[in-house]
Amino acid sequence: MVLSRFWLVIFVASITFVIFSLFSGDSYSIDYVLNGKKDDPILISEKYLNEIPKFIQDSIQKSEEKSFVINSDTLNADTTYVYKNQTVKIYSGVQKSDGLLPTCKNSLLDLIIPLIAYLAFFCGLMELLIVSGAAEKLAKRLSPVFAKVFPSVPKNHESISYMTLNFAANFLGLDSAATPFGLKAMQSLQEINPEKERASDAQIMFMCLHAAGLTLIPTSIIGYRAAENAANPADVMLPCIITSFIGTIAAMIIVGIRQKINFKSATLIVALMTVVSAIVGLLFYINGLDLVGKNFFTANLSGLMLVAIIAFTLVFSFINEQKFVAKSTTIFDAFVTGANNGLQTGVKIFPYVMGMLVAISFFRNSGLFEIISNWISFAFSNIGVSKQITDSLPVAMLRPFSSGGSRGFMIDAMRSFGPDSFTARLSCIFQCSAETTFYVIAVYFGSVNIKNTRYTLGTMLLVDLICVITAIFVASWFF
C-alpha cells in the first residue's frame, strides 16, 4: 500500500510540475520527457534567424552544419543553435535519463532480457543444488544462526541456503548472481507465508538486510575509480565495508525490535564475531599488498569465488548423481528445469520493474528531483555542512531510486572534482553502501505477488539514511 501510494505521488507530482513548467514558460517543450534519450541536448527555445544576436547569425550562415556552439559552461552541455526550416532551435543542458517511452523499451531490452539470462543460468544451478542435496546440507549447518534472525523459518528450510547464497554474492560484489539467489529466497519464503499477499516477518527481515548491501569487494566501484585514473582505486574499499556492515547491523536491530526478536544468543554472537574477524583478517592481508597486488587481488577474488561456486555445484551434483536418477532426471535436465523457472520469474517481474523505472524516469526528467536535491543541499550548507559533502549528496539521494542515475552522478563527481577528492570518494561510498530500494522492492515482492509490503519501505529507507550518515563520518575519518 505504501509503495503504491508513493508510486502515485511520484507520477502525479512530476506530471503537475511538467505541465506547470510548460505553461509558466520555464520549459519550451515536454517532448523530451516522453521521447528523449539520456544525455541528449534539451530544446529550450525556437526563434527566427533575425531574432538571435548578429554574431550568432553570421556564425550559423558561415557554418556548413548550420549550427553554432557557445562554450559558456564547462560543467554542463554547451548551448547550441541549429538553423533548420527557417527557424533556429536552441538547445542547452542534457537529459538526465531516458524519457517515458524509451524507458519502457529499454527496461525490456537493457534490463529484463539480461536479467532473464542471469536468472535462467543461476536458477538452473540452484535446481542442481536442491536435487543434489547441497542446499539441504547448507541449510542444516546455518540453521542455528538463522533460527535467531528468522525465527519464523522452519529449521533446515531451503530458503536458508538461498538467503546465504544471496548474502554471499552481495558480499563478493557479484550482482548478477545475487538477484537470482534473492528471488529464489523470496519464493521459498513465500511458500511458508500464511498470508500470500502480505509480506511475512522473514521476508521483511531478508529485504532489509539485503538493503544494507554488505560488500567485501566493491569490484565495480574500484573499476570506475581505476578508469578515472585514481591514485589508489581500492582506497575506498575499507570505508565501504565499514559503512555497509554498520548498515547491516542497524537493519537487523531495527527490524528485530519491530518483530520482537531476541538477539541474546551465543550462536549469533559467535557468527557475527566470525564474520568480523574474517573481514579484519582479509583487510590486514590486502593492506600488506602493494598497489599492483591490491588491484590484482580485488579484481580476481570475486570472479574466482563465482567460478568456485559453479564448480562446486557441478562436482557435487556429479558425485550425487544417484539422487537425480532417483527423481527420474539427469543433471542437465534438472539444470534446464531450473533455467525455465528462472525464465518464467523474469517475465513475471517485468511489469513491476517497468512501472517503477518509468515513474523514476518521469521524476528525474521533470526537474522536480533536481529542485528537491538543490533545496536539501542548500539546507545542509546553511547548517554548516561543508560543500564537499553537499556536492556528493545527489548520489545518496538518487541511489534508492536508480543505480544507473546515482552512478552517473558518482562518475561526474570524479570528473568534476578529481577521483581522489573527498567529494568523489564520498560519492563512491554512497554508491557502494546502499541498495536501489524501490527497484529491489518492485522486483522481489513483485516476483511473489505481494501487495502489502507493511513497513518494509520505511525501514529500508531508514537503513539507507543510516548508511548515508555513517558514510559521511567514515569518509571524514579516513580522508
C-alpha positions as semicolon CSV with decimal commas, in nm:
position;residue;x (nm);y (nm);z (nm)
1;M;0,000;0,000;0,000
2;V;0,278;0,244;0,096
3;L;0,477;0,164;-0,219
4;S;0,166;0,204;-0,437
5;R;0,088;0,546;-0,291
6;F;0,449;0,657;-0,321
7;W;0,448;0,549;-0,687
8;L;0,132;0,754;-0,747
9;V;0,275;1,056;-0,567
10;I;0,588;1,049;-0,787
11;F;0,380;1,035;-1,104
12;V;0,119;1,296;-1,005
13;A;0,378;1,541;-0,867
14;S;0,602;1,503;-1,172
15;I;0,316;1,545;-1,423
16;T;0,186;1,850;-1,235
17;F;0,533;2,007;-1,231
18;V;0,590;1,937;-1,603
19;I;0,258;2,098;-1,701
20;F;0,320;2,398;-1,473
21;S;0,672;2,445;-1,619
22;L;0,534;2,435;-1,974
23;F;0,262;2,695;-1,923
24;S;0,474;2,918;-1,699
25;G;0,740;2,942;-1,968
26;D;1,013;2,759;-1,775
27;S;1,007;2,479;-2,033
28;Y;0,969;2,512;-2,406
29;S;0,870;2,153;-2,481
30;I;0,775;1,841;-2,287
31;D;0,859;1,604;-2,570
32;Y;1,194;1,514;-2,410
33;V;1,008;1,386;-2,102
34;L;0,821;1,140;-2,323
35;N;1,060;1,059;-2,609
36;G;1,404;1,194;-2,519
37;K;1,710;0,984;-2,451
38;K;1,969;1,014;-2,177
39;D;2,242;1,273;-2,248
40;D;2,050;1,420;-2,545
41;P;2,050;1,804;-2,559
42;I;1,728;1,967;-2,438
43;L;1,537;2,210;-2,662
44;I;1,483;2,532;-2,463
45;S;1,367;2,773;-2,732
46;E;1,298;2,828;-3,103
47;K;1,334;3,161;-3,281
48;Y;1,358;3,315;-3,625
49;L;1,710;3,381;-3,752
50;N;1,673;3,759;-3,726
51;E;1,574;3,732;-3,358
52;I;1,908;3,600;-3,237
53;P;2,231;3,800;-3,184
54;K;2,402;3,917;-3,503
55;F;2,733;3,738;-3,436
56;I;2,546;3,409;-3,396
57;Q;2,354;3,471;-3,720
58;D;2,683;3,523;-3,903
59;S;2,839;3,212;-3,748
60;I;2,539;2,995;-3,842
61;Q;2,538;3,118;-4,202
62;K;2,910;3,052;-4,240
63;S;2,885;2,702;-4,090
64;E;2,834;2,405;-4,320
65;E;2,634;2,228;-4,045
66;K;2,420;2,539;-3,995
67;S;2,486;2,531;-3,622
68;F;2,678;2,728;-3,362
69;V;2,802;2,621;-3,018
70;I;2,872;2,854;-2,726
71;N;3,118;2,720;-2,469
72;S;2,956;2,904;-2,181
73;D;2,959;2,641;-1,907
74;T;3,227;2,375;-1,869
75;L;3,014;2,167;-1,627
76;N;2,706;2,141;-1,848
77;A;2,636;2,085;-2,216
78;D;2,713;2,380;-2,438
79;T;2,434;2,596;-2,572
80;T;2,377;2,502;-2,936
81;Y;2,197;2,698;-3,209
82;V;2,073;2,491;-3,503
83;Y;1,925;2,657;-3,812
84;K;1,668;2,439;-3,989
85;N;1,345;2,502;-4,182
86;Q;1,378;2,882;-4,146
87;T;1,396;2,874;-3,766
88;V;1,678;2,845;-3,512
89;K;1,639;2,578;-3,246
90;I;1,829;2,649;-2,925
91;Y;1,949;2,357;-2,712
92;S;2,108;2,372;-2,369
93;G;2,173;2,115;-2,098
94;V;2,139;1,740;-2,129
95;Q;1,866;1,499;-2,035
96;K;1,920;1,324;-1,702
97;S;1,763;0,993;-1,804
98;D;1,563;0,831;-2,085
99;G;1,210;0,958;-2,142
100;L;0,896;0,760;-2,063
101;L;0,869;0,566;-2,389
102;P;1,242;0,485;-2,429
103;T;1,242;0,374;-2,064
104;C;0,960;0,128;-2,139
105;K;1,162;-0,015;-2,428
106;N;1,499;-0,013;-2,254
107;S;1,364;-0,170;-1,935
108;L;1,291;-0,474;-2,153
109;L;1,594;-0,471;-2,384
110;D;1,868;-0,348;-2,150
111;L;1,746;-0,475;-1,814
112;I;1,489;-0,754;-1,824
113;I;1,640;-0,961;-2,107
114;P;1,990;-0,965;-1,946
115;L;1,824;-1,029;-1,607
116;I;1,628;-1,321;-1,753
117;A;1,954;-1,465;-1,887
118;Y;2,116;-1,438;-1,542
119;L;1,805;-1,582;-1,379
120;A;1,795;-1,875;-1,619
121;F;2,157;-1,967;-1,558
122;F;2,168;-1,926;-1,181
123;C;1,823;-2,077;-1,125
124;G;1,949;-2,376;-1,323
125;L;2,244;-2,402;-1,081
126;M;2,011;-2,368;-0,784
127;E;1,799;-2,655;-0,911
128;L;2,115;-2,868;-0,909
129;L;2,186;-2,758;-0,551
130;I;1,834;-2,865;-0,450
131;V;1,824;-3,203;-0,623
132;S;2,181;-3,295;-0,523
133;G;2,108;-3,219;-0,157
134;A;2,371;-2,944;-0,126
135;A;2,109;-2,681;-0,037
136;E;1,971;-2,900;0,240
137;K;2,318;-2,959;0,389
138;L;2,398;-2,587;0,380
139;A;2,066;-2,507;0,549
140;K;2,136;-2,758;0,828
141;R;2,475;-2,604;0,902
142;L;2,339;-2,250;0,915
143;S;2,005;-2,319;1,084
144;P;2,130;-2,236;1,439
145;V;2,223;-1,882;1,327
146;F;1,925;-1,820;1,101
147;A;1,685;-1,952;1,366
148;K;1,770;-1,646;1,577
149;V;1,738;-1,390;1,299
150;F;1,447;-1,563;1,118
151;P;1,255;-1,737;1,399
152;S;0,951;-1,799;1,176
153;V;1,154;-2,002;0,923
154;P;1,145;-2,378;0,996
155;K;1,472;-2,548;1,083
156;N;1,670;-2,667;0,779
157;H;1,432;-2,490;0,539
158;E;1,569;-2,448;0,185
159;S;1,521;-2,070;0,198
160;I;1,817;-2,054;0,438
161;S;2,057;-2,177;0,171
162;Y;1,916;-1,934;-0,086
163;M;1,947;-1,637;0,152
164;T;2,302;-1,745;0,234
165;L;2,396;-1,754;-0,135
166;N;2,233;-1,413;-0,186
167;F;2,425;-1,257;0,102
168;A;2,747;-1,423;-0,016
169;A;2,701;-1,294;-0,373
170;N;2,639;-0,938;-0,247
171;F;2,932;-0,974;-0,010
172;L;3,161;-1,051;-0,303
173;G;3,012;-0,788;-0,535
174;L;2,850;-1,048;-0,762
175;D;2,535;-0,853;-0,850
176;S;2,444;-1,079;-1,142
177;A;2,431;-1,381;-0,909
178;A;2,280;-1,206;-0,606
179;T;1,945;-1,124;-0,770
180;P;1,859;-1,481;-0,882
181;F;1,954;-1,619;-0,539
182;G;1,747;-1,346;-0,371
183;L;1,442;-1,409;-0,589
184;K;1,463;-1,780;-0,515
185;A;1,484;-1,700;-0,143
186;M;1,170;-1,483;-0,166
187;Q;0,981;-1,755;-0,350
188;S;1,088;-2,012;-0,092
189;L;0,985;-1,785;0,196
190;Q;0,652;-1,725;0,021
191;E;0,576;-2,096;0,043
192;I;0,564;-2,072;0,424
193;N;0,393;-1,732;0,426
194;P;0,039;-1,780;0,569
195;E;-0,092;-1,456;0,409
196;K;0,014;-1,469;0,045
197;E;-0,050;-1,102;-0,039
198;R;0,110;-0,969;0,282
199;A;0,485;-0,967;0,345
200;S;0,591;-1,206;0,621
201;D;0,831;-1,113;0,902
202;A;1,101;-1,331;0,747
203;Q;1,063;-1,165;0,405
204;I;1,086;-0,819;0,560
205;M;1,398;-0,909;0,757
206;F;1,558;-1,056;0,445
207;M;1,476;-0,748;0,235
208;C;1,608;-0,503;0,496
209;L;1,932;-0,696;0,543
210;H;1,965;-0,702;0,165
211;A;1,914;-0,322;0,156
212;A;2,231;-0,256;0,356
213;G;2,430;-0,421;0,077
214;L;2,711;-0,565;0,290
215;T;3,007;-0,578;0,050
216;L;3,359;-0,707;0,089
217;I;3,497;-0,637;-0,258
218;P;3,331;-0,334;-0,425
219;T;3,452;-0,450;-0,766
220;S;3,255;-0,206;-0,980
221;I;3,350;0,096;-0,766
222;I;3,719;0,005;-0,788
223;G;3,681;-0,036;-1,164
224;Y;3,522;0,308;-1,208
225;R;3,791;0,470;-0,994
226;A;4,063;0,299;-1,195
227;A;3,901;0,419;-1,517
228;E;3,915;0,777;-1,384
229;N;4,287;0,738;-1,300
230;A;4,260;0,743;-0,921
231;A;4,597;0,717;-0,745
232;N;4,477;0,413;-0,547
233;P;4,145;0,283;-0,688
234;A;4,096;0,047;-0,391
235;D;4,139;0,309;-0,117
236;V;3,761;0,332;-0,062
237;M;3,728;-0,041;-0,001
238;L;3,761;-0,033;0,379
239;P;3,521;0,265;0,422
240;C;3,269;0,081;0,200
241;I;3,297;-0,234;0,414
242;I;3,261;-0,044;0,742
243;T;2,963;0,158;0,620
244;S;2,774;-0,139;0,475
245;F;2,849;-0,352;0,784
246;I;2,708;-0,086;1,018
247;G;2,404;-0,057;0,789
248;T;2,353;-0,434;0,804
249;I;2,371;-0,441;1,186
250;A;2,133;-0,142;1,202
251;A;1,884;-0,320;0,974
252;M;1,898;-0,632;1,188
253;I;1,840;-0,435;1,510
254;I;1,561;-0,211;1,372
255;V;1,364;-0,500;1,222
256;G;1,445;-0,720;1,522
257;I;1,295;-0,466;1,762
258;R;0,984;-0,437;1,544
259;Q;0,945;-0,816;1,528
260;K;1,043;-0,863;1,897
261;I;1,333;-1,094;1,814
262;N;1,563;-1,198;2,098
263;F;1,921;-1,147;1,983
264;K;2,076;-1,268;2,311
265;S;2,226;-1,578;2,162
266;A;2,578;-1,713;2,190
267;T;2,543;-1,872;1,845
268;L;2,453;-1,541;1,683
269;I;2,730;-1,353;1,863
270;V;2,987;-1,613;1,759
271;A;2,865;-1,593;1,398
272;L;2,893;-1,214;1,394
273;M;3,238;-1,222;1,552
274;T;3,347;-1,480;1,294
275;V;3,234;-1,252;1,009
276;V;3,406;-0,950;1,167
277;S;3,726;-1,148;1,220
278;A;3,724;-1,272;0,861
279;I;3,676;-0,918;0,729
280;V;3,950;-0,774;0,951
281;G;4,190;-1,056;0,861
282;L;4,133;-1,011;0,491
283;L;4,175;-0,635;0,520
284;F;4,507;-0,679;0,700
285;Y;4,619;-0,910;0,420
286;I;4,512;-0,669;0,146
287;N;4,668;-0,374;0,330
288;G;5,001;-0,556;0,323
289;L;5,000;-0,577;-0,057
290;D;5,149;-0,318;-0,288
291;L;4,928;-0,125;-0,532
292;V;4,963;-0,379;-0,813
293;G;4,894;-0,664;-0,572
294;K;4,584;-0,492;-0,435
295;N;4,445;-0,429;-0,782
296;F;4,514;-0,788;-0,889
297;F;4,360;-0,936;-0,573
298;T;4,045;-0,723;-0,573
299;A;3,995;-0,774;-0,947
300;N;4,010;-1,154;-0,926
301;L;3,870;-1,257;-0,587
302;S;3,503;-1,215;-0,679
303;G;3,545;-1,389;-1,013
304;L;3,730;-1,680;-0,856
305;M;3,460;-1,720;-0,591
306;L;3,188;-1,728;-0,857
307;V;3,380;-1,989;-1,057
308;A;3,428;-2,186;-0,734
309;I;3,052;-2,183;-0,664
310;I;2,976;-2,307;-1,017
311;A;3,246;-2,574;-0,998
312;F;3,130;-2,694;-0,655
313;T;2,769;-2,719;-0,775
314;L;2,862;-2,928;-1,079
315;V;3,108;-3,154;-0,896
316;F;2,873;-3,211;-0,602
317;S;2,590;-3,290;-0,846
318;F;2,811;-3,540;-1,029
319;I;2,911;-3,710;-0,702
320;N;2,543;-3,735;-0,603
321;E;2,415;-3,829;-0,947
322;Q;2,210;-4,115;-0,799
323;K;1,976;-3,857;-0,646
324;F;1,898;-3,727;-0,993
325;V;1,837;-4,084;-1,115
326;A;1,603;-4,143;-0,818
327;K;1,394;-3,847;-0,935
328;S;1,388;-3,971;-1,295
329;T;1,600;-3,688;-1,430
330;T;1,960;-3,606;-1,524
331;I;2,193;-3,329;-1,417
332;F;2,145;-3,140;-1,742
333;D;1,764;-3,186;-1,745
334;A;1,748;-3,058;-1,387
335;F;1,952;-2,755;-1,490
336;V;1,712;-2,690;-1,781
337;T;1,411;-2,720;-1,547
338;G;1,563;-2,462;-1,311
339;A;1,654;-2,234;-1,600
340;N;1,296;-2,249;-1,727
341;N;1,173;-2,145;-1,381
342;G;1,414;-1,851;-1,392
343;L;1,279;-1,752;-1,734
344;Q;0,922;-1,751;-1,601
345;T;1,025;-1,544;-1,300
346;G;1,190;-1,285;-1,525
347;V;0,876;-1,249;-1,737
348;K;0,665;-1,219;-1,422
349;I;0,861;-0,932;-1,267
350;F;0,887;-0,727;-1,589
351;P;0,568;-0,519;-1,532
352;Y;0,675;-0,432;-1,177
353;V;1,021;-0,321;-1,288
354;M;0,892;-0,123;-1,585
355;G;0,630;0,058;-1,376
356;M;0,885;0,167;-1,118
357;L;1,154;0,270;-1,369
358;V;0,908;0,477;-1,574
359;A;0,796;0,666;-1,261
360;I;1,157;0,737;-1,165
361;S;1,237;0,850;-1,521
362;F;0,945;1,092;-1,517
363;F;1,050;1,219;-1,174
364;R;1,407;1,293;-1,286
365;N;1,324;1,446;-1,625
366;S;1,051;1,668;-1,483
367;G;1,319;1,867;-1,299
368;L;1,142;1,814;-0,967
369;F;1,414;1,584;-0,834
370;E;1,682;1,840;-0,914
371;I;1,491;2,116;-0,734
372;I;1,440;1,898;-0,424
373;S;1,807;1,799;-0,434
374;N;1,915;2,164;-0,454
375;W;1,688;2,258;-0,163
376;I;1,834;1,982;0,053
377;S;2,190;2,077;-0,039
378;F;2,110;2,443;0,038
379;A;1,961;2,348;0,375
380;F;2,265;2,140;0,467
381;S;2,506;2,413;0,362
382;N;2,321;2,663;0,584
383;I;2,364;2,444;0,892
384;G;2,739;2,424;0,847
385;V;2,777;2,110;0,634
386;S;3,080;2,150;0,410
387;K;3,041;2,197;0,035
388;Q;3,246;1,881;-0,022
389;I;2,966;1,681;0,141
390;T;2,674;1,867;-0,020
391;D;2,831;1,819;-0,364
392;S;2,813;1,441;-0,315
393;L;2,456;1,432;-0,179
394;P;2,289;1,381;-0,522
395;V;2,445;1,032;-0,531
396;A;2,299;0,949;-0,188
397;M;1,958;1,091;-0,280
398;L;1,929;0,915;-0,614
399;R;2,070;0,579;-0,500
400;P;1,737;0,444;-0,362
401;F;1,568;0,532;-0,692
402;S;1,817;0,449;-0,965
403;S;2,152;0,272;-0,959
404;G;2,238;0,399;-1,308
405;G;2,141;0,756;-1,219
406;S;2,343;0,765;-0,898
407;R;2,634;0,601;-1,080
408;G;2,622;0,884;-1,332
409;F;2,645;1,143;-1,054
410;M;2,932;0,947;-0,897
411;I;3,131;0,946;-1,222
412;D;3,051;1,315;-1,274
413;A;3,182;1,390;-0,921
414;M;3,510;1,213;-1,003
415;R;3,547;1,404;-1,328
416;S;3,444;1,742;-1,185
417;F;3,635;1,735;-0,855
418;G;3,901;1,470;-0,926
419;P;3,888;1,097;-0,841
420;D;4,098;1,150;-0,526
421;S;3,891;1,439;-0,390
422;F;3,684;1,397;-0,075
423;T;3,362;1,454;-0,274
424;A;3,446;1,181;-0,525
425;R;3,546;0,930;-0,257
426;L;3,234;1,001;-0,051
427;S;3,020;0,959;-0,364
428;C;3,179;0,617;-0,420
429;I;3,100;0,512;-0,061
430;F;2,739;0,630;-0,103
431;Q;2,709;0,427;-0,423
432;C;2,853;0,113;-0,263
433;S;2,686;0,110;0,078
434;A;2,316;0,128;-0,009
435;E;2,068;-0,051;-0,233
436;T;1,836;0,060;-0,512
437;T;1,545;0,040;-0,270
438;F;1,245;0,098;-0,496
439;Y;1,377;-0,125;-0,773
440;V;1,453;-0,407;-0,528
441;I;1,110;-0,387;-0,364
442;A;0,939;-0,390;-0,704
443;V;1,142;-0,690;-0,824
444;Y;1,145;-0,904;-0,510
445;F;0,789;-0,852;-0,391
446;G;0,661;-0,847;-0,749
447;S;0,811;-1,192;-0,807
448;V;0,579;-1,339;-0,542
449;N;0,276;-1,110;-0,598
450;I;0,289;-0,945;-0,255
451;K;0,067;-0,637;-0,242
452;N;0,109;-0,532;0,122
453;T;0,477;-0,471;0,197
454;R;0,395;-0,349;0,551
455;Y;0,684;-0,149;0,700
456;T;0,948;-0,271;0,453
457;L;0,981;0,051;0,253
458;G;1,010;0,278;0,556
459;T;1,268;0,053;0,720
460;M;1,477;0,017;0,404
461;L;1,481;0,395;0,355
462;L;1,581;0,437;0,721
463;V;1,868;0,192;0,666
464;D;1,969;0,391;0,357
465;L;1,973;0,708;0,569
466;I;2,187;0,539;0,835
467;C;2,430;0,429;0,562
468;V;2,448;0,788;0,432
469;I;2,521;0,933;0,777
470;T;2,773;0,658;0,850
471;A;2,943;0,712;0,514
472;I;2,993;1,083;0,591
473;F;3,155;1,007;0,929
474;V;3,368;0,722;0,793
475;A;3,486;0,924;0,492
476;S;3,570;1,221;0,717
477;W;3,769;0,987;0,939
478;F;3,964;0,820;0,656
479;F;4,011;1,109;0,414
